[in-house]
Amino acid sequence: QVQLVESGGGLVQPGGSLRLSCAASGSRFSINVMGWYRQAPGKERELVATISSDSSTNYADSVKGRFTISRDSAKNTVYLQMNSLKPEDTAVYYCYAVYTYSFGSTQYRWGQGTQVTVSS
């Protein structure tokens, strides 16, 4: 089974930076898309950023110019560099991946989530 392991969350002051990473482990698969969603208490989970196998990216308007998503294809790892963090960025951040097994089945997987707290 494909598993996603997230790291990099924590507490940071407003204006600070944080870098999240998510590694997909397993075998007999190739990544189509990896990305990040986030969910604040009492709110709906929302898209933050995605990156596709062709390196095309997509960002939520609220994070454009502040967050950068990147990918290391050799390691099946996606990163989210978060700069100029604001209190409203506080949320649980969930990694996700869409992947295709060697026998042709395409599936998706969610990470367990990592807490990001922006507070003074």
Salt bridges, closest charged atoms under 4 A:
GLU46 OE2 - ARG38 NE 2.84
ASP61 OD1 - LYS64 NZ 3.15
ASP89 OD1 - ARG38 NH1 2.96
ASP89 OD2 - ARG66 NH1 2.77
